[in-house]
């Protein structure tokens, strides 16, 4: 269970990425029904930690909390900034004991220096992916995704992708409802995705067209219906070919892939919050039948609806 979080404050860290970790994991959201974490900001040498924007963050704790944390998080820092040997040791130990390890943006270089990305897939900000591949040739660097999970090591791409990566860990450990509560409080999408399987998300353009925003909202309100490209195109007053092309340009994925993911998210919510049968949930979310819903759960989440409810369902929440 995800409970204790240690954010490693490192010299020349980026304030935004540091703030992302603090915002997701450091705020008590129990009044909204959300999770509360035992959150610590730690440093190898407590005291003023210089950021890359010229001001200091004063850290009072050493690394003790990180040695037993369920998640060790590493913010971005200058890619040529040397890492403290004790920081690298803490990261290696976290991986060895099966804890989650999260890097945001160029924080992946710190993981690389710790040796925990050897033989793994990983990502970082697209500006640095070539440099990362050169520095860590044993790592398969993917430049095209928002984040990558390999085992319990999660590497996020630039800036706001760190939010997606952090929410992914919350969703995996605590369920979709917990992630949704945090996202709602932060006023961000609960999950950005581009139709990729196994939690690996492709970059998604924000919806630039008001008309497309209206269509997406309408699709969410009618997930239980048959939403063909022809029907959606008529709704958008376009030809099917034009609609399909513009939908990909606006969202970064196909209408079918987008619908399947939204239906899956809705099914997760219903499994967590209701006692509806699997067949009822399948009908309400547009999968039609429990067997079809099960197929998508196994393909994307690598679990079945029954197992998902057993872990995150209302009886467990109580």
C-alpha positions in Angstrom: 0.0 0.0 0.0 1.2 3.5 -0.9 1.6 5.4 2.4 5.0 7.0 3.0 6.6 9.3 0.4 10.1 10.7 0.4 10.9 13.5 -2.1 14.6 13.9 -2.6 15.6 17.6 -2.6 18.8 17.8 -4.8 21.0 20.8 -5.6 19.9 22.8 -8.7 16.5 21.1 -8.8 13.7 22.6 -10.8 11.0 24.2 -8.6 8.1 23.3 -10.8 8.9 19.6 -10.8 9.7 19.6 -7.1 6.3 21.3 -6.6 4.5 18.7 -8.6 5.7 16.0 -6.2 4.7 18.1 -3.2 1.3 18.9 -4.7 0.3 15.3 -5.5 1.6 13.6 -2.4 2.1 16.3 0.2 -1.5 17.7 0.7 -4.1 16.3 3.1 -7.2 15.6 1.0 -9.1 13.5 3.5 -11.9 16.1 3.7 -12.7 15.3 0.0 -12.4 11.6 0.6 -8.9 11.5 -0.9 -5.7 10.0 0.4 -3.3 11.4 2.9 0.3 10.4 2.7 3.2 10.4 5.2 5.1 12.9 3.2 8.8 14.0 3.7 11.1 16.3 1.9 14.6 15.0 2.5 18.2 15.8 1.5 21.6 14.3 1.8 22.8 17.5 3.5 19.9 19.2 5.2 19.8 23.0 5.1 19.4 25.4 2.2 19.2 23.5 -1.2 19.8 25.8 -4.2 17.3 25.6 -7.0 18.2 26.2 -10.6 16.2 29.5 -10.5 18.5 31.0 -7.9 16.5 30.7 -4.7 17.0 28.1 -1.9 14.6 25.6 -0.4 15.4 24.9 3.2 15.1 21.2 4.0 15.2 20.0 7.6 15.3 16.2 7.2 18.1 13.9 6.3 17.6 10.7 4.2 16.3 8.4 7.0 12.7 8.7 5.8 13.7 7.8 2.3 15.3 4.5 3.4 11.9 3.0 4.4 9.5 5.0 2.1 7.0 3.3 -0.1 7.8 5.8 -2.8 11.1 7.7 -3.4 10.5 10.6 -5.8 13.2 12.6 -7.6 12.5 16.0 -9.2 14.3 17.5 -12.2 17.7 19.0 -11.8 20.5 20.1 -14.2 21.5 17.1 -16.2 25.2 17.6 -15.5 24.8 18.2 -11.8 26.6 15.5 -9.9 24.5 13.4 -7.5 25.4 12.9 -3.9 26.6 9.3 -3.3 24.0 8.8 -0.5 21.2 9.9 -2.7 22.2 7.3 -5.3 22.4 4.7 -2.6 18.9 5.5 -1.4 17.5 5.1 -4.9 19.3 1.8 -5.4 18.1 0.5 -2.1 14.5 1.6 -2.9 14.5 -0.5 -6.1 16.1 -3.4 -4.4 13.5 -3.6 -1.6 10.6 -3.2 -4.1 9.6 0.4 -3.4 8.2 2.7 -6.0 10.8 5.1 -7.6 9.6 8.1 -9.5 11.5 10.6 -11.5 10.1 13.8 -13.1 11.7 15.2 -16.2 15.5 15.3 -16.0 15.3 13.5 -12.7 15.7 10.4 -14.8 19.4 11.3 -15.1 19.7 10.9 -11.3 18.1 7.4 -11.6 20.5 6.6 -14.5 23.5 7.6 -12.3 22.2 5.3 -9.6 22.3 2.5 -12.1 18.6 1.6 -11.7 17.7 2.2 -15.4 20.1 -0.3 -16.7 18.1 -2.8 -18.8 14.9 -0.8 -18.4 12.7 1.4 -20.6 12.6 5.0 -19.5 11.8 8.5 -20.7 12.7 12.1 -19.9 12.0 15.5 -21.5 12.2 15.2 -25.2 15.0 17.8 -25.3 17.2 15.4 -23.3 16.4 12.0 -24.7 19.3 11.8 -27.1 21.7 12.8 -24.3 20.2 10.3 -22.0 20.6 7.5 -24.5 24.3 8.5 -24.9 25.0 8.6 -21.2 23.1 5.4 -20.4 23.4 3.1 -23.4 21.9 0.2 -21.4 18.6 2.0 -21.1 15.9 1.9 -23.8 15.0 5.6 -23.9 11.5 6.3 -25.4 11.2 10.0 -26.5 7.5 9.9 -27.5 5.7 9.1 -24.2 4.4 11.0 -21.2 5.8 8.4 -18.8 7.0 4.9 -18.7 6.6 2.3 -16.0 9.2 -0.5 -15.9 8.6 -2.7 -12.9 8.1 -0.2 -10.0 10.3 2.4 -11.6 8.4 5.3 -13.2 10.1 7.9 -15.3 8.1 11.0 -16.4 8.7 13.3 -19.3 8.9 17.1 -19.1 7.1 19.3 -16.6 3.4 18.6 -16.4 3.9 14.9 -17.5 5.2 14.5 -13.9 1.6 15.0 -12.8 0.5 12.2 -15.1 3.2 9.9 -13.8 2.5 10.6 -10.2 -1.3 10.1 -10.6 -0.6 6.9 -12.4 1.2 5.5 -9.3 -1.7 6.7 -7.1 -4.2 5.1 -9.5 -2.3 1.8 -9.5 -1.9 1.6 -5.7 -5.1 3.2 -4.5 -7.6 3.1 -7.4 -9.1 5.5 -9.9 -11.3 7.3 -7.4 -8.3 8.4 -5.3 -6.4 9.7 -8.4 -9.6 11.5 -9.5 -9.9 13.3 -6.2 -6.3 14.5 -6.4 -6.7 15.5 -10.1 -10.0 17.4 -9.4 -8.4 19.3 -6.5 -5.4 20.2 -8.8 -7.8 21.0 -11.7 -6.0 18.7 -14.1 -7.2 15.7 -16.2 -7.3 12.6 -14.1 -5.6 10.7 -16.9 -4.1 11.8 -20.2 -3.6 9.1 -22.6 -3.2 8.3 -26.3 -4.5 4.7 -26.6 -1.3 3.0 -25.6 -1.5 -0.1 -23.5 0.1 -0.8 -20.1 0.0 2.7 -18.7 2.4 4.1 -21.3 0.9 7.4 -22.5 1.7 9.2 -25.8 1.8 13.0 -25.8 -1.7 14.4 -26.2 -2.4 17.9 -27.7 -4.9 19.9 -25.7 -8.2 20.2 -27.5 -7.9 23.5 -29.4 -11.4 23.5 -31.0 -14.5 24.5 -29.1 -16.5 22.3 -31.4 -14.4 19.3 -30.6 -14.5 20.0 -26.9 -18.3 19.9 -27.2 -18.1 16.6 -29.1 -15.8 15.1 -26.5 -18.2 16.1 -23.7 -21.1 14.6 -25.6 -19.2 11.4 -26.1 -18.5 11.2 -22.3 -22.2 11.6 -21.7 -23.2 8.9 -24.1 -20.6 6.2 -23.4 -23.4 3.6 -23.1 -24.4 4.1 -26.7 -22.9 2.8 -30.0 -20.7 5.7 -31.1 -19.5 5.0 -34.6 -17.3 7.4 -36.5 -20.2 8.1 -38.9 -22.4 9.1 -36.0 -19.7 11.2 -34.4 -18.9 12.9 -37.7 -22.6 13.9 -38.1 -22.5 15.3 -34.6 -19.5 17.4 -35.5 -21.0 18.3 -38.9 -18.1 16.8 -40.8 -17.4 13.9 -43.1 -16.2 10.7 -41.4 -12.8 11.0 -43.0 -12.4 14.6 -42.0 -13.7 13.9 -38.5 -11.2 11.0 -38.0 -8.3 13.1 -39.2 -9.2 16.1 -37.0 -9.9 13.9 -34.0 -6.4 12.5 -34.1 -5.0 16.0 -34.6 -6.9 17.3 -31.6 -6.5 14.4 -29.2 -3.5 12.5 -30.3 -5.4 9.2 -30.8 -8.3 7.6 -32.7 -12.0 8.0 -31.7 -12.2 4.3 -31.0 -9.0 4.2 -28.8 -10.2 7.4 -26.9 -13.7 5.8 -26.3 -12.2 2.5 -25.1 -10.0 4.3 -22.6 -12.9 6.6 -21.3 -15.1 3.5 -21.0 -12.4 1.7 -19.0 -12.0 4.7 -16.7 -15.7 4.8 -16.1 -15.9 1.1 -15.5 -13.1 1.4 -12.9 -15.1 4.1 -11.1 -18.2 2.0 -11.0 -16.4 -1.0 -9.8 -14.9 1.1 -7.0 -18.0 3.0 -6.0 -21.1 0.7 -6.7 -22.4 -2.8 -6.3 -23.6 -3.0 -9.9 -23.0 -6.4 -11.5 -20.3 -6.8 -14.1 -23.0 -7.1 -16.8 -24.7 -3.9 -15.7 -21.4 -2.0 -15.7 -20.5 -3.3 -19.1 -23.8 -2.1 -20.5 -23.6 1.3 -18.7 -20.1 2.0 -20.0 -20.7 0.9 -23.6 -18.7 -2.4 -23.6 -22.0 -4.2 -24.0 -21.0 -7.5 -22.3 -18.9 -8.4 -19.3 -16.6 -10.6 -21.5 -15.7 -7.6 -23.7 -15.1 -5.4 -20.6 -12.9 -8.1 -19.2 -10.8 -8.2 -22.4 -10.1 -4.5 -22.2 -9.2 -4.7 -18.5 -6.7 -7.5 -19.1 -5.2 -5.8 -22.1 -4.7 -2.4 -20.5 -4.6 -2.9 -16.8 -3.4 -6.5 -16.7 -6.1 -7.5 -14.3 -9.8 -8.6 -14.5 -12.8 -6.5 -13.4 -13.4 -9.0 -10.6 -9.9 -8.7 -9.2 -10.0 -4.9 -9.6 -13.2 -4.7 -7.5 -11.7 -7.1 -4.9 -8.8 -4.7 -4.4 -10.5 -1.3 -4.8 -14.2 -1.9 -4.4 -16.6 -0.4 -1.9 -16.2 -3.1 0.7 -12.4 -2.5 0.7 -12.9 1.2 0.9 -15.0 0.8 4.0 
